[in-house]
Amino acid sequence: MRGTTTMVLFLFIIVFLSTALASFTANVTLDHCALVIDGKRKVLISDAIHYPRSTSQGRTALLP
């Protein structure tokens, strides 16, 4: 009996979480230079630091 109750509770939690996550969806497309998220253009700017390729002095200058 306890195992069945635990399984039902587990399945309920899975269904609840999947339903909650599905409500946070967005319409995302791509044009020639930006992402379009829910009809608004967003330009993503990113950077990376390759720690093995930089010196410790250079890293401190790059980090905020």
C-alpha positions in Angstrom: 0.0 0.0 0.0 2.8 2.5 0.9 4.6 1.8 -2.3 1.5 2.5 -4.4 0.8 5.7 -2.6 4.4 6.8 -3.1 4.2 6.0 -6.8 0.9 7.9 -7.2 2.4 10.9 -5.4 5.5 10.8 -7.6 3.4 10.6 -10.8 1.3 13.5 -9.6 4.4 15.6 -9.0 5.8 14.8 -12.4 2.5 15.7 -14.1 2.3 19.0 -12.1 5.8 20.0 -12.9 5.6 19.3 -16.6 2.3 21.3 -16.8 3.9 24.2 -14.9 7.0 24.2 -17.2 4.8 24.1 -20.3 3.2 27.4 -19.3 6.6 29.2 -19.6 7.0 28.6 -23.3 8.0 31.4 -25.8 7.8 31.7 -29.5 11.5 31.9 -30.7 12.6 32.4 -34.2 15.8 33.7 -35.9 16.2 36.4 -38.5 19.4 37.5 -40.3 21.1 39.0 -37.2 19.0 38.5 -34.1 16.7 36.2 -32.2 13.1 37.1 -32.2 11.5 36.1 -28.8 7.8 36.7 -28.6 7.9 39.2 -31.4 10.8 41.3 -29.9 14.2 41.2 -31.5 17.0 40.4 -29.0 20.7 40.6 -30.0 22.9 38.2 -27.9 26.4 39.2 -27.1 28.6 36.7 -25.5 32.3 36.1 -24.7 34.5 33.4 -23.2 37.7 33.2 -21.3 39.9 30.2 -22.0 41.7 29.8 -18.7 44.4 27.4 -19.9 45.3 29.8 -22.7 45.6 32.9 -20.6 48.0 34.0 -17.8 46.8 34.7 -14.3 47.7 38.4 -14.8 45.5 38.6 -18.0 42.6 36.9 -16.3 42.4 39.5 -13.5 42.2 42.2 -16.2 39.4 40.4 -18.0 37.2 39.6 -15.0 34.8 42.2 -13.5 
